[in-house]
Amino acid sequence: MVCLDAEKDANLIVGFNQEINPKHYQQKLNEGKLEEILNFEKVQNGSCYFIPAGRVHAIGKGILLAEIQQTSDITYRMYDWNRVDQQGKSRELHTELAVDAIDYSLEEEYATPYTSEMNKTTRLAQCDYFTTNRLIFDKTKECDYSDLDSFVIYICLDGEFEISCKGQEKTSVKKGESILIPAELKELSLIPIGQAECLEVYI
């Protein structure tokens, strides 16, 4: 996930802040003290996190992000901050299932470090399910996907750019918009209107 906008002191919960095991986790959960062992990270525009299956995470207030994920319909809700709806009902929790699915490992750093260079593609994340790159550009970029057997998704993070394909009309992509390029289109040009920034995602 990539942070697109964040209020001052906005937090993302990702992983744990100490070494724990399932027993320790369940104890804190039962005591209502889960927040004591969760890792809170202050985020800012451009912060990037790769979250493998099993790593606990939650998006805090005041954060807008782009989240790329594998195709899956499984989410275990381990805690819901004691929230209830207008009828006073809480959402379903999956506390027992989560115990076996959680990754309890402690990481030295959860954020993904990277350095962007103008008009060059920067790799943010790569796994068996997807690849995500970041591109900040003010010059036309020629893209050749001849060796790629996948669709490509562009997510415009800032500015505006046009996509030009041979025999096709140009398509404009503005900030906040996404576009899917079918796998059969192998060559195209990205033409920035001034300066633009986008994510490039494919399988």
HUZIGI-V662420 format. One record per residue. N is the residue number from 1. RES is the residue in one small letter. SS is DSSP state (H for helix, E for strand, - for the rest). PSI is psi in radians with two decimals (* if undefined). OMEGA is omega in whole degrees, 0 to 359 (none if undefined). Layout:
n=N res=RES ss=SS psi=PSI omega=OMEGA
n=N res=RES ss=SS psi=PSI omega=OMEGA
//
This chain:
n=1 res=m ss=- psi=2.53 omega=182
n=2 res=v ss=E psi=2.24 omega=181
n=3 res=c ss=E psi=2.17 omega=180
n=4 res=l ss=E psi=-0.54 omega=180
n=5 res=d ss=E psi=2.49 omega=181
n=6 res=a ss=E psi=2.37 omega=174
n=7 res=e ss=- psi=2.84 omega=180
n=8 res=k ss=- psi=2.33 omega=178
n=9 res=d ss=- psi=0.35 omega=176
n=10 res=a ss=- psi=2.48 omega=185
n=11 res=n ss=E psi=2.54 omega=171
n=12 res=l ss=E psi=2.30 omega=176
n=13 res=i ss=E psi=2.18 omega=178
n=14 res=v ss=E psi=2.08 omega=178
n=15 res=g ss=E psi=-2.85 omega=182
n=16 res=f ss=E psi=2.80 omega=181
n=17 res=n ss=- psi=0.11 omega=181
n=18 res=q ss=- psi=2.88 omega=177
n=19 res=e ss=- psi=2.21 omega=178
n=20 res=i ss=- psi=2.99 omega=175
n=21 res=n ss=- psi=3.01 omega=182
n=22 res=p ss=H psi=-0.68 omega=181
n=23 res=k ss=H psi=-0.80 omega=179
n=24 res=h ss=H psi=-0.76 omega=179
n=25 res=y ss=H psi=-0.84 omega=182
n=26 res=q ss=H psi=-0.61 omega=178
n=27 res=q ss=H psi=-0.84 omega=180
n=28 res=k ss=H psi=-0.66 omega=180
n=29 res=l ss=H psi=-0.80 omega=181
n=30 res=n ss=H psi=-0.51 omega=180
n=31 res=e ss=- psi=-0.08 omega=183
n=32 res=g ss=- psi=0.46 omega=183
n=33 res=k ss=- psi=0.52 omega=183
n=34 res=l ss=H psi=-0.60 omega=182
n=35 res=e ss=H psi=-0.41 omega=182
n=36 res=e ss=H psi=-0.45 omega=183
n=37 res=i ss=- psi=-0.04 omega=179
n=38 res=l ss=E psi=2.58 omega=180
n=39 res=n ss=E psi=2.05 omega=178
n=40 res=f ss=E psi=2.23 omega=180
n=41 res=e ss=E psi=2.24 omega=173
n=42 res=k ss=E psi=2.25 omega=183
n=43 res=v ss=- psi=2.81 omega=176
n=44 res=q ss=- psi=2.99 omega=181
n=45 res=n ss=- psi=2.26 omega=179
n=46 res=g ss=- psi=-0.21 omega=178
n=47 res=s ss=- psi=2.41 omega=184
n=48 res=c ss=E psi=2.41 omega=179
n=49 res=y ss=E psi=2.25 omega=171
n=50 res=f ss=- psi=2.11 omega=186
n=51 res=i ss=- psi=1.76 omega=179
n=52 res=p ss=- psi=2.84 omega=179
n=53 res=a ss=- psi=2.34 omega=177
n=54 res=g ss=- psi=-0.27 omega=180
n=55 res=r ss=- psi=2.14 omega=181
n=56 res=v ss=- psi=2.49 omega=178
n=57 res=h ss=E psi=2.69 omega=177
n=58 res=a ss=E psi=2.50 omega=181
n=59 res=i ss=E psi=2.16 omega=181
n=60 res=g ss=- psi=3.03 omega=180
n=61 res=k ss=- psi=2.49 omega=174
n=62 res=g ss=- psi=0.40 omega=180
n=63 res=i ss=E psi=2.27 omega=172
n=64 res=l ss=E psi=2.20 omega=183
n=65 res=l ss=E psi=2.83 omega=172
n=66 res=a ss=E psi=2.14 omega=183
n=67 res=e ss=- psi=2.03 omega=178
n=68 res=i ss=- psi=2.27 omega=183
n=69 res=q ss=- psi=2.83 omega=176
n=70 res=q ss=- psi=2.80 omega=177
n=71 res=t ss=- psi=1.97 omega=182
n=72 res=s ss=- psi=2.54 omega=177
n=73 res=d ss=- psi=0.39 omega=182
n=74 res=i ss=- psi=2.09 omega=174
n=75 res=t ss=- psi=2.19 omega=177
n=76 res=y ss=- psi=2.06 omega=179
n=77 res=r ss=- psi=1.88 omega=185
n=78 res=m ss=- psi=-0.37 omega=184
n=79 res=y ss=- psi=2.54 omega=183
n=80 res=d ss=- psi=0.49 omega=173
n=81 res=w ss=- psi=0.46 omega=178
n=82 res=n ss=- psi=0.49 omega=180
n=83 res=r ss=- psi=2.62 omega=176
n=84 res=v ss=- psi=2.77 omega=178
n=85 res=d ss=- psi=-2.98 omega=183
n=86 res=q ss=- psi=-0.36 omega=178
n=87 res=q ss=- psi=0.07 omega=179
n=88 res=g ss=- psi=0.24 omega=181
n=89 res=k ss=- psi=2.45 omega=176
n=90 res=s ss=- psi=2.77 omega=179
n=91 res=r ss=- psi=2.74 omega=180
n=92 res=e ss=- psi=2.37 omega=175
n=93 res=l ss=- psi=2.71 omega=181
n=94 res=h ss=- psi=0.89 omega=188
n=95 res=t ss=H psi=-0.72 omega=182
n=96 res=e ss=H psi=-0.76 omega=179
n=97 res=l ss=H psi=-0.65 omega=183
n=98 res=a ss=H psi=-0.58 omega=183
n=99 res=v ss=H psi=-0.75 omega=182
n=100 res=d ss=H psi=-0.31 omega=184
n=101 res=a ss=H psi=-0.34 omega=186
n=102 res=i ss=- psi=2.44 omega=172
n=103 res=d ss=- psi=1.94 omega=186
n=104 res=y ss=- psi=0.06 omega=183
n=105 res=s ss=- psi=2.61 omega=179
n=106 res=l ss=- psi=2.23 omega=180
n=107 res=e ss=- psi=2.53 omega=177
n=108 res=e ss=- psi=-0.63 omega=180
n=109 res=e ss=- psi=2.26 omega=181
n=110 res=y ss=- psi=-0.51 omega=180
n=111 res=a ss=E psi=2.63 omega=178
n=112 res=t ss=- psi=1.95 omega=180
n=113 res=p ss=- psi=2.49 omega=176
n=114 res=y ss=- psi=2.79 omega=177
n=115 res=t ss=- psi=2.14 omega=180
n=116 res=s ss=- psi=2.54 omega=177
n=117 res=e ss=- psi=2.29 omega=184
n=118 res=m ss=- psi=2.30 omega=176
n=119 res=n ss=- psi=0.34 omega=175
n=120 res=k ss=- psi=2.49 omega=180
n=121 res=t ss=E psi=2.31 omega=179
n=122 res=t ss=E psi=2.17 omega=179
n=123 res=r ss=E psi=2.17 omega=177
n=124 res=l ss=E psi=-0.75 omega=183
n=125 res=a ss=E psi=2.53 omega=176
n=126 res=q ss=E psi=2.26 omega=178
n=127 res=c ss=- psi=-3.00 omega=182
n=128 res=d ss=- psi=-0.30 omega=188
n=129 res=y ss=- psi=-0.45 omega=181
n=130 res=f ss=- psi=2.84 omega=172
n=131 res=t ss=E psi=2.38 omega=179
n=132 res=t ss=E psi=2.20 omega=178
n=133 res=n ss=E psi=2.76 omega=177
n=134 res=r ss=E psi=2.46 omega=180
n=135 res=l ss=E psi=2.16 omega=170
n=136 res=i ss=E psi=2.14 omega=188
n=137 res=f ss=E psi=2.58 omega=175
n=138 res=d ss=- psi=0.19 omega=175
n=139 res=k ss=- psi=2.69 omega=180
n=140 res=t ss=- psi=2.35 omega=179
n=141 res=k ss=E psi=2.16 omega=178
n=142 res=e ss=E psi=2.23 omega=183
n=143 res=c ss=E psi=2.27 omega=179
n=144 res=d ss=E psi=1.96 omega=182
n=145 res=y ss=- psi=0.52 omega=182
n=146 res=s ss=- psi=-0.58 omega=182
n=147 res=d ss=- psi=0.12 omega=184
n=148 res=l ss=- psi=2.16 omega=178
n=149 res=d ss=- psi=1.18 omega=184
n=150 res=s ss=- psi=2.73 omega=167
n=151 res=f ss=- psi=2.93 omega=176
n=152 res=v ss=E psi=2.36 omega=177
n=153 res=i ss=E psi=2.28 omega=173
n=154 res=y ss=E psi=2.32 omega=176
n=155 res=i ss=E psi=2.00 omega=182
n=156 res=c ss=E psi=2.08 omega=181
n=157 res=l ss=E psi=-0.52 omega=181
n=158 res=d ss=E psi=2.60 omega=179
n=159 res=g ss=- psi=-2.59 omega=182
n=160 res=e ss=E psi=2.54 omega=175
n=161 res=f ss=E psi=2.85 omega=178
n=162 res=e ss=E psi=2.58 omega=175
n=163 res=i ss=E psi=2.19 omega=181
n=164 res=s ss=E psi=2.15 omega=176
n=165 res=c ss=- psi=2.53 omega=181
n=166 res=k ss=- psi=2.22 omega=178
n=167 res=g ss=- psi=0.05 omega=181
n=168 res=q ss=- psi=2.66 omega=174
n=169 res=e ss=- psi=2.63 omega=179
n=170 res=k ss=- psi=2.51 omega=178
n=171 res=t ss=E psi=2.24 omega=180
n=172 res=s ss=E psi=2.40 omega=178
n=173 res=v ss=E psi=2.08 omega=183
n=174 res=k ss=E psi=2.94 omega=180
n=175 res=k ss=- psi=2.24 omega=180
n=176 res=g ss=- psi=-0.13 omega=181
n=177 res=e ss=- psi=2.67 omega=177
n=178 res=s ss=E psi=2.67 omega=178
n=179 res=i ss=E psi=2.44 omega=179
n=180 res=l ss=E psi=2.20 omega=177
n=181 res=i ss=E psi=2.07 omega=181
n=182 res=p ss=- psi=2.69 omega=185
n=183 res=a ss=- psi=-0.39 omega=182
n=184 res=e ss=- psi=-0.30 omega=177
n=185 res=l ss=- psi=1.97 omega=187
n=186 res=k ss=- psi=-0.39 omega=182
n=187 res=e ss=E psi=2.31 omega=179
n=188 res=l ss=E psi=2.92 omega=179
n=189 res=s ss=E psi=2.43 omega=173
n=190 res=l ss=E psi=2.09 omega=186
n=191 res=i ss=E psi=1.88 omega=182
n=192 res=p ss=E psi=2.54 omega=171
n=193 res=i ss=- psi=1.61 omega=189
n=194 res=g ss=- psi=-1.97 omega=176
n=195 res=q ss=- psi=2.44 omega=182
n=196 res=a ss=E psi=2.81 omega=178
n=197 res=e ss=E psi=2.37 omega=180
n=198 res=c ss=E psi=2.84 omega=169
n=199 res=l ss=E psi=2.49 omega=177
n=200 res=e ss=E psi=2.12 omega=186
n=201 res=v ss=E psi=2.35 omega=175
n=202 res=y ss=E psi=2.91 omega=180
n=203 res=i ss=- psi=* omega=none
//
